[in-house]
Structure formats: structure tokens, C-alpha cells
Amino acid sequence: MNTTKDTVVAQPINLTEGAITHLKRIIIEQNVPEDHGLRIGVKGGGCSGFSYLLGFDVQKEKDDTFDIGGIKVLMEKSHGIYLLGMEIDWVEGLNNRGFSFNNPNASDTCGCGTSFSA
């Protein structure tokens, strides 16, 4: 008897429509290879303890993969505890322009919004 079990993993983060639109533009303009996905993660450092990682990369063994708005998203499994429920948006205003991170797991963030403590 052959049985298979499909596991559905909910996406841990959300990309707003503005972020998706801008990321798709970057993929086209920078000619990102088809085997690359958007890597979202954290690394030690920054003025609050952790910094966000956001860039295009190939899938690695420790990654979970998600499709969010037609974009292949890669995230190292161990980073999920820091990023679960986070929303990434694209902001374009008079004072700033770029990706913004709204992370419910952050107990403190720096003034620039690119580093946090958990």
C-alpha cells in the first residue's frame, strides 16, 4: 500500500501589493536568473541586535520555499521564529523610499527600521 502525505506550510510573512510590484520590477530590470528566489532572513548585527536580509539567491538545503504573489520566497527554517507574521511593504514618500518591515516579533527597532531585537 502506497500512501503519500502532502504537507501544507502557511506562508510565514506577507508581501504587500506595493512590495510585490516593486520586486517584480527589480527581477526584470536586474535580469534575476529563474533559479533564484527572494531570500528573506535575519543576521546578527545592526544597532538593535538583528538585521534583515532581503535579496535574490539560490535555494539551499535548509530553506523553506513559498510562493507569495507569484514570487518564489526562500527562508531558512530557523529564521521563522524571528519573522513569523512579518509584513514587507514598499514605501515611496518625500522622506524615504524603500522596503519597510513591520515585524510583530520585534521588541525594539532602530530608527532606520532595518534592525530589531527580539
Helices and strands as residue ranges (DSSP letters): E 14-15, H 17-29, E 36-44, E 50-58, E 63-68, E 71-76, G 77-79, H 80-83, E 87-92, E 97-102, E 108-109, E 115-117
